Amino acid sequence: LGQAGAFLVCMPPSARGPKSSSTQYFHSLLASFEHLRESMVSSLGQAGLGAVGVGTVLGIIVAFLLPISLTSQGIVSLAASAFFISSNFVPHQADSYTAVAGGCGTVGLFCGYGAAASVQALLLLSSREALATMAYLPVPMFLLLVMLFHIMEFAFVAFFHANDLGFRSLMLSPVPMGAYSIAMVSGLAEYWLELQLPSLFWPLFWIRTLLLVVGIVAGLGGWALRAIALFTAESNFTHLVAYRKEASHVLVTHGVYSCCRHPGYLGWFLWSVSTQLVLGNPVCTLGYAAVAYKFFHDRIPDEEAFLVDFFGEEYLAYASRVPCG
């Protein structure tokens, strides 16, 4: 049901039951990944995932060829901004090999660059150049967090919704009016603007460093939580809202779903806000949090109304003992 997909999953028989143990839960996750290994990914999915791999390698090479400087990171930021904006002009139904491989390859390129440039910045920290690390780490880590999200979303659709696979599966324009690309570009713009104001940036050096560390940990944690939620739900998790119950749908109450009813939403919230903590953006951090909270505050009641309609007392009992998230 929507991105939350949260509660609908076809579980292996060994993992079913009102109180599955943690061992059974992880066995069900292993079974899911075994299904991934054995399943036939469409040729389009293979092309997209292959393009991600090639792009990642090229991104790593680019990172080591470019000098470690704010100038080079500024150029990469402009390129990433152009990519986010241009993704809005790709037709929503585009599912050609060119569109998918091009989008996946570009996402992989920025992911590889982000990973390699982050390692380079951290190596400066080992040589006690803390100021250099603080200056050179935020942008690559931001790109790494963002691109990992898009790769995971595409891989999920490739394995479990092959018939719906297309450029849109990258989730580069998940909301209308280009709002997502505006948010990404605004985050980068705020970072570079504040960097041009030394009287604002450097006096808060240690605070920004703390936010960077918190952002990295929370961002990776949120990304992992969403990934677990998606791959636990398998084909029952969809990016678009489902308005009717399918015969295979069952109510999930184990694993991450025993901790909160919307782990996919919670993971996305943590990940999105953390991308701005990594950049040290006070304005966008508050803006991201406010917009995301408003979105979920309006969306979750509607989705839970469908869940009550689908599962009746079973869902009401589940909701009474498990927090929303």
C-alpha positions as CSV (number, residue, x, y, z in Angstrom):
1,L,0.0,0.0,0.0
2,G,1.9,3.0,-1.3
3,Q,5.5,3.5,-0.3
4,A,4.6,2.3,3.2
5,G,3.8,-1.1,1.7
6,A,4.5,-1.8,5.2
7,F,2.3,-4.5,6.2
8,L,1.7,-6.6,3.1
9,V,4.0,-9.5,2.4
10,C,4.0,-13.0,1.1
11,M,6.0,-14.8,3.8
12,P,7.6,-18.2,3.8
13,P,5.5,-20.7,5.8
14,S,8.3,-20.9,8.4
15,A,8.1,-17.2,9.2
16,R,4.3,-17.0,9.5
17,G,2.5,-16.6,12.8
18,P,1.6,-13.9,15.2
19,K,4.9,-14.1,17.2
20,S,7.7,-15.1,14.8
21,S,11.1,-15.2,16.6
22,S,13.9,-13.0,15.4
23,T,15.7,-16.2,14.1
24,Q,12.7,-17.0,12.0
25,Y,12.5,-13.4,10.8
26,F,16.1,-13.4,9.6
27,H,15.5,-16.8,8.0
28,S,12.7,-15.2,6.0
29,L,15.0,-12.4,5.0
30,L,17.6,-15.0,3.8
31,A,14.8,-16.7,1.9
32,S,13.9,-13.4,0.2
33,F,17.5,-12.9,-0.9
34,E,17.6,-16.5,-2.1
35,H,14.5,-15.7,-4.1
36,L,16.4,-12.8,-5.6
37,R,19.3,-15.1,-6.6
38,E,17.1,-17.6,-8.2
39,S,14.6,-15.3,-9.8
40,M,14.9,-14.2,-13.4
41,V,15.4,-10.5,-13.6
42,S,14.2,-9.1,-16.8
43,S,16.8,-8.1,-19.4
44,L,15.8,-4.4,-18.8
45,G,16.6,-4.9,-15.1
46,Q,19.9,-6.6,-15.9
47,A,20.8,-3.7,-18.2
48,G,20.0,-1.2,-15.5
49,L,21.8,-3.0,-12.7
50,G,24.8,-3.6,-15.0
51,A,24.8,0.1,-15.9
52,V,24.9,0.9,-12.1
53,G,28.0,-1.2,-11.8
54,V,29.8,0.3,-14.8
55,G,28.8,3.8,-13.6
56,T,30.1,3.1,-10.1
57,V,33.5,2.0,-11.4
58,L,33.7,5.1,-13.6
59,G,32.8,7.3,-10.7
60,I,35.6,5.9,-8.6
61,I,38.0,6.5,-11.4
62,V,36.8,10.1,-11.8
63,A,37.2,10.7,-8.0
64,F,40.8,9.6,-8.1
65,L,41.6,11.6,-11.2
66,L,40.1,14.8,-10.0
67,P,42.1,16.8,-7.4
68,I,40.8,16.9,-3.9
69,S,39.5,20.5,-3.9
70,L,36.4,22.5,-3.3
71,T,36.5,23.6,-7.0
72,S,36.2,20.0,-8.2
73,Q,33.4,19.3,-5.7
74,G,31.6,22.4,-6.9
75,I,31.7,21.2,-10.5
76,V,30.4,17.8,-9.4
77,S,27.6,19.5,-7.4
78,L,26.6,21.4,-10.5
79,A,26.6,18.2,-12.5
80,A,24.5,16.5,-9.9
81,S,22.0,19.4,-9.8
82,A,21.7,19.3,-13.6
83,F,21.0,15.6,-13.4
84,F,18.3,16.0,-10.8
85,I,16.6,18.8,-12.8
86,S,16.9,17.0,-16.1
87,S,15.3,13.8,-14.7
88,N,12.0,15.7,-14.6
89,F,11.9,15.9,-18.4
90,V,12.2,12.2,-18.9
91,P,8.7,10.8,-19.8
92,H,7.1,9.1,-16.8
93,Q,6.5,5.9,-18.8
94,A,10.0,5.8,-20.3
95,D,11.1,2.2,-20.2
96,S,13.6,2.0,-23.1
97,Y,17.1,0.5,-22.6
98,T,18.6,3.9,-23.3
99,A,16.6,5.7,-20.7
100,V,17.0,3.0,-18.0
101,A,20.7,2.4,-18.6
102,G,21.4,6.1,-18.9
103,G,19.7,6.9,-15.6
104,C,21.2,4.0,-13.8
105,G,24.6,4.6,-15.2
106,T,24.5,8.3,-14.1
107,V,23.3,7.3,-10.6
108,G,26.1,4.8,-10.4
109,L,28.6,7.4,-11.5
110,F,27.7,9.8,-8.7
111,C,27.6,6.9,-6.2
112,G,31.1,5.8,-7.1
113,Y,32.4,9.3,-7.0
114,G,30.7,9.9,-3.6
115,A,32.2,6.7,-2.1
116,A,35.7,7.2,-3.4
117,A,35.8,10.9,-2.6
118,S,34.5,10.2,0.9
119,V,37.4,7.7,1.4
120,Q,39.9,10.3,0.2
121,A,38.5,12.9,2.7
122,L,38.6,10.4,5.6
123,L,42.2,9.6,4.7
124,L,43.0,13.2,5.3
125,L,41.6,12.8,8.8
126,S,44.1,10.0,9.5
127,S,46.8,12.6,8.7
128,R,45.3,14.9,11.3
129,E,43.9,17.4,8.7
130,A,40.5,17.8,10.4
131,L,39.7,21.0,8.7
132,A,40.3,19.6,5.3
133,T,38.2,16.5,6.1
134,M,35.3,18.8,7.2
135,A,35.6,20.8,4.0
136,Y,35.9,17.8,1.6
137,L,33.6,15.2,3.2
138,P,30.0,16.6,3.2
139,V,29.3,16.7,-0.6
140,P,30.7,13.2,-1.4
141,M,28.9,11.7,1.5
142,F,25.6,13.5,0.5
143,L,25.9,12.1,-3.0
144,L,26.7,8.6,-1.7
145,L,23.6,8.6,0.6
146,V,21.3,9.9,-2.1
147,M,22.5,7.6,-4.8
148,L,22.4,4.5,-2.6
149,F,18.7,5.2,-2.0
150,H,18.0,5.4,-5.8
151,I,20.0,2.3,-6.5
152,M,18.1,0.3,-3.8
153,E,14.7,1.5,-5.1
154,F,15.5,0.5,-8.6
155,A,16.9,-2.9,-7.6
156,F,13.8,-3.6,-5.6
157,V,11.5,-2.9,-8.6
158,A,13.8,-4.9,-10.8
159,F,13.4,-8.0,-8.6
160,F,9.8,-7.8,-7.5
161,H,8.0,-5.6,-10.1
162,A,9.8,-6.4,-13.3
163,N,6.7,-5.6,-15.4
164,D,6.6,-2.0,-14.0
165,L,10.3,-1.4,-14.5
166,G,11.3,1.9,-16.1
167,F,13.2,5.1,-15.6
168,R,10.6,6.1,-12.9
169,S,11.8,3.1,-10.8
170,L,14.9,5.1,-9.9
171,M,12.5,7.4,-7.9
172,L,14.2,10.5,-9.2
173,S,10.8,12.3,-9.6
174,P,8.6,10.6,-6.9
175,V,6.4,13.7,-6.4
176,P,4.8,16.1,-8.9
177,M,6.1,19.5,-10.0
178,G,9.7,18.6,-9.7
179,A,9.6,19.0,-6.0
180,Y,12.2,16.3,-5.3
181,S,14.8,17.8,-7.6
182,I,14.1,21.2,-6.1
183,A,14.7,19.8,-2.7
184,M,18.0,18.2,-3.7
185,V,19.3,21.3,-5.5
186,S,18.2,23.5,-2.6
187,G,20.3,21.4,-0.2
188,L,23.4,21.7,-2.4
189,A,22.8,25.4,-2.9
190,E,22.5,26.1,0.8
191,Y,25.7,24.2,1.5
192,W,27.7,26.2,-1.0
193,L,26.2,29.5,0.0
194,E,27.1,29.0,3.7
195,L,30.6,27.9,2.7
196,Q,31.0,31.4,1.1
197,L,30.2,33.0,4.5
198,P,33.3,32.2,6.7
199,S,31.9,34.1,9.6
200,L,28.9,31.7,9.6
201,F,30.6,28.5,8.6
202,W,33.9,28.1,10.6
203,P,32.8,29.4,14.0
204,L,30.4,26.5,14.1
205,F,33.0,24.0,12.9
206,W,32.7,21.5,15.7
207,I,28.9,21.7,15.7
208,R,28.8,21.0,12.0
209,T,31.3,18.1,12.5
210,L,29.0,16.6,15.1
211,L,26.0,17.0,12.7
212,L,28.0,15.4,9.9
213,V,28.7,12.3,12.1
214,V,25.1,12.1,13.2
215,G,23.9,12.5,9.7
216,I,26.1,9.7,8.3
217,V,25.0,7.3,11.0
218,A,21.3,8.2,10.9
219,G,21.3,8.4,7.1
220,L,22.8,4.9,6.6
221,G,20.5,3.6,9.4
222,G,17.4,5.0,7.7
223,W,18.4,3.7,4.3
224,A,19.0,0.2,5.8
225,L,15.7,0.3,7.6
226,R,13.8,1.2,4.4
227,A,15.7,-1.5,2.5
228,I,14.8,-4.2,5.0
229,A,11.2,-3.0,4.9
230,L,11.0,-3.2,1.1
231,F,12.8,-6.6,0.8
232,T,10.7,-8.1,3.5
233,A,7.5,-7.0,1.8
234,E,8.7,-8.3,-1.6
235,S,6.1,-7.8,-4.3
236,N,3.5,-6.4,-2.0
237,F,5.4,-3.2,-1.4
238,T,4.6,-0.8,-4.2
239,H,5.6,2.8,-5.0
240,L,2.1,3.6,-6.0
241,V,-0.9,3.3,-3.7
242,A,-3.0,0.1,-4.1
243,Y,-6.7,0.6,-3.6
244,R,-7.8,-3.0,-3.4
245,K,-6.6,-6.1,-1.6
246,E,-4.9,-8.8,-3.7
247,A,-5.4,-12.5,-2.9
248,S,-1.7,-12.8,-1.9
249,H,-1.7,-10.0,0.6
250,V,-1.3,-10.8,4.2
251,L,-0.7,-8.7,7.3
252,V,2.9,-8.5,8.4
253,T,3.5,-8.4,12.1
254,H,7.0,-9.7,12.4
255,G,10.6,-8.3,12.3
256,V,10.7,-4.6,11.7
257,Y,7.0,-4.5,11.5
258,S,6.7,-5.6,15.1
259,C,8.6,-2.4,16.1
260,C,6.6,0.1,14.1
261,R,3.7,-0.1,11.6
262,H,5.5,2.0,8.9
263,P,9.2,1.1,8.8
264,G,9.5,2.1,5.2
265,Y,8.2,5.6,5.9
266,L,10.3,5.9,9.1
267,G,13.5,4.8,7.2
268,W,12.7,7.3,4.4
269,F,12.2,10.1,7.0
270,L,15.5,9.4,8.7
271,W,17.4,9.1,5.5
272,S,16.0,12.3,3.9
273,V,16.6,14.6,6.9
274,S,20.0,13.1,7.5
275,T,21.2,14.1,4.0
276,Q,20.9,17.7,5.1
277,L,22.6,17.0,8.5
278,V,25.5,15.7,6.5
279,L,25.7,19.0,4.6
280,G,25.2,21.0,7.8
281,N,22.2,22.8,6.4
282,P,20.0,24.3,9.1
283,V,17.3,25.7,6.8
284,C,16.9,22.6,4.6
285,T,17.1,20.3,7.6
286,L,14.1,22.0,9.2
287,G,12.4,22.2,5.8
288,Y,12.9,18.6,4.9
289,A,11.6,17.5,8.4
290,A,8.6,19.7,8.2
291,V,7.6,18.7,4.6
292,A,8.2,15.0,5.3
293,Y,6.2,15.1,8.6
294,K,3.3,16.9,6.8
295,F,3.3,14.3,4.0
296,F,3.2,11.3,6.3
297,H,0.7,13.0,8.7
298,D,-1.7,13.4,5.8
299,R,-1.0,10.1,4.0
300,I,-0.8,7.5,6.8
301,P,-4.4,7.9,8.0
302,D,-5.7,7.3,4.5
303,E,-3.6,4.2,4.0
304,E,-4.5,2.8,7.4
305,A,-8.2,3.2,6.5
306,F,-7.5,0.9,3.6
307,L,-5.7,-1.5,5.9
308,V,-8.7,-1.6,8.2
309,D,-10.9,-2.2,5.3
310,F,-8.7,-5.1,4.1
311,F,-8.0,-6.8,7.4
312,G,-10.6,-5.5,9.8
313,E,-10.1,-6.6,13.4
314,E,-6.8,-8.2,12.7
315,Y,-5.3,-4.9,11.7
316,L,-7.0,-3.0,14.6
317,A,-5.5,-5.4,17.1
318,Y,-2.1,-5.0,15.4
319,A,-2.3,-1.2,15.5
320,S,-3.3,-1.3,19.1
321,R,-0.1,-2.9,20.2
322,V,2.5,-1.6,17.7
323,P,3.3,2.2,17.4
324,C,3.0,4.0,14.1
325,G,6.6,4.8,13.9
